[in-house]
């Protein structure tokens, strides 16, 4: 039980951090980012610190949340469930930024980058967790391993 509570606390902290980073007002109203212009900005902005902070910030934003969610709910290790949760979380951030007059830029590209980062992080955590779970599950079931 302590591990579950620790994961729950971590999830709450990660969710709070995502909310702080994405839902605090930066002005009034909202603006829409043209997806093709944003993709071009990322593609040609490798020498721009601002572009790289935005690109990698969007990729990393939901990573901790995805990692903790996969550990907390192992069913999310399945790629289809992880993809659905990642896309839903990325879209939720942008929908909230659109619905609330926070002065934020609403961008489908940001939602996709958020989802891609969450998906990759979740898959890595699921992959790293799989061998230990399999070993732990099989440790006592084989006579050769149990010393019987």
MOTA-V447327 format. One record per residue. N is the residue number from 1. RES is the residue in three letters. PHI is phi in degrees with one decimal (none if undefined). BURIAL is I if it has 24 or more other ideal C-beta (glycine too) atoms within 12 Angstrom, else O. Layout:
BEGIN
n: {N | N}
res: {RES | RES}
phi: {PHI | PHI}
burial: {BURIAL | BURIAL}
END
This chain:
BEGIN
n: {1 | 2 | 3 | 4 | 5 | 6 | 7 | 8 | 9 | 10 | 11 | 12 | 13 | 14 | 15 | 16 | 17 | 18 | 19 | 20 | 21 | 22 | 23 | 24 | 25 | 26 | 27 | 28 | 29 | 30 | 31 | 32 | 33 | 34 | 35 | 36 | 37 | 38 | 39 | 40 | 41 | 42 | 43 | 44 | 45 | 46 | 47 | 48 | 49 | 50 | 51 | 52 | 53 | 54 | 55 | 56 | 57 | 58 | 59 | 60 | 61 | 62 | 63 | 64 | 65 | 66 | 67 | 68 | 69 | 70 | 71 | 72 | 73 | 74 | 75 | 76 | 77 | 78 | 79 | 80 | 81 | 82 | 83 | 84 | 85 | 86 | 87 | 88 | 89 | 90 | 91 | 92 | 93 | 94 | 95 | 96 | 97 | 98 | 99 | 100 | 101 | 102 | 103 | 104 | 105 | 106 | 107 | 108 | 109 | 110 | 111 | 112 | 113 | 114 | 115 | 116 | 117 | 118 | 119 | 120 | 121 | 122 | 123 | 124 | 125 | 126 | 127 | 128 | 129 | 130 | 131 | 132 | 133 | 134 | 135 | 136 | 137 | 138 | 139 | 140 | 141 | 142 | 143 | 144 | 145 | 146 | 147 | 148}
res: {UNK | UNK | UNK | UNK | UNK | UNK | UNK | UNK | UNK | UNK | UNK | UNK | UNK | UNK | UNK | UNK | UNK | UNK | UNK | UNK | UNK | UNK | UNK | UNK | UNK | UNK | UNK | UNK | UNK | UNK | UNK | UNK | UNK | UNK | UNK | UNK | UNK | UNK | UNK | UNK | UNK | UNK | UNK | UNK | UNK | UNK | UNK | UNK | UNK | UNK | UNK | UNK | UNK | UNK | UNK | UNK | UNK | UNK | UNK | UNK | UNK | UNK | UNK | UNK | UNK | UNK | UNK | UNK | UNK | UNK | UNK | UNK | UNK | UNK | UNK | UNK | UNK | UNK | UNK | UNK | UNK | UNK | UNK | UNK | UNK | UNK | UNK | UNK | UNK | UNK | UNK | UNK | UNK | UNK | UNK | UNK | UNK | UNK | UNK | UNK | UNK | UNK | UNK | UNK | UNK | UNK | UNK | UNK | UNK | UNK | UNK | UNK | UNK | UNK | UNK | UNK | UNK | UNK | UNK | UNK | UNK | UNK | UNK | UNK | UNK | UNK | UNK | UNK | UNK | UNK | UNK | UNK | UNK | UNK | UNK | UNK | UNK | UNK | UNK | UNK | UNK | UNK | UNK | UNK | UNK | UNK | UNK | UNK}
phi: {none | -60.0 | -63.8 | -63.9 | -65.5 | -64.9 | -63.9 | -60.9 | -66.0 | -63.4 | -62.4 | -62.2 | -65.6 | -64.4 | -65.7 | -63.0 | -62.4 | -60.8 | -62.8 | -62.8 | -71.3 | -115.5 | -117.3 | -77.8 | -61.8 | -120.6 | 171.2 | -125.7 | 74.0 | -159.1 | -138.5 | -103.4 | -88.2 | -71.1 | -54.9 | -67.9 | -65.7 | -67.3 | -62.7 | -65.1 | -59.8 | -65.8 | -66.6 | -104.3 | -101.3 | -63.7 | -97.8 | -100.9 | -59.9 | -63.4 | -63.2 | -70.4 | -61.7 | -64.9 | -61.0 | -73.9 | -62.5 | -67.1 | -67.2 | -90.5 | -50.9 | -97.4 | -57.9 | -60.4 | -63.3 | -64.6 | -60.5 | -67.0 | -64.7 | -65.6 | -69.0 | -75.3 | -122.6 | -54.8 | -61.0 | -69.7 | -66.7 | -68.1 | -52.4 | -67.3 | -72.6 | -65.2 | -63.0 | -62.3 | -66.4 | -64.9 | -64.7 | -62.6 | -67.2 | -62.0 | -66.7 | -60.4 | -59.9 | -69.8 | -63.6 | -64.8 | -65.3 | -74.2 | -74.0 | -102.5 | -77.1 | -102.8 | 77.5 | -95.4 | -89.3 | -95.3 | -145.4 | -65.9 | -65.2 | -60.8 | -61.0 | -67.9 | -65.7 | -59.1 | -65.9 | -63.3 | -63.5 | -64.5 | -62.8 | -63.0 | -62.2 | -61.4 | -66.2 | -63.8 | -63.5 | -63.3 | -67.3 | -68.9 | -81.6 | -63.8 | -61.2 | -69.4 | -67.1 | -65.6 | -66.0 | -66.0 | -69.2 | -94.7 | -60.9 | -100.8 | -92.3 | -101.0 | -58.2 | -66.6 | -80.4 | -87.3 | 81.6 | -86.5}
burial: {O | O | O | O | O | O | I | O | O | O | I | O | O | I | I | O | O | I | O | O | I | I | I | O | O | O | O | O | O | O | O | O | I | O | O | O | O | I | O | O | O | I | O | O | O | O | O | O | O | O | O | O | O | I | I | O | O | I | I | I | I | I | I | I | I | I | I | I | I | I | I | I | I | O | O | I | I | O | O | O | O | I | I | O | I | I | I | I | I | I | I | I | I | I | O | O | I | I | O | O | O | I | O | I | I | I | I | I | I | I | I | I | I | I | I | I | I | I | I | I | I | I | I | O | I | I | O | O | I | O | O | O | O | O | O | O | O | O | O | O | O | O | O | O | O | O | O | O}
END
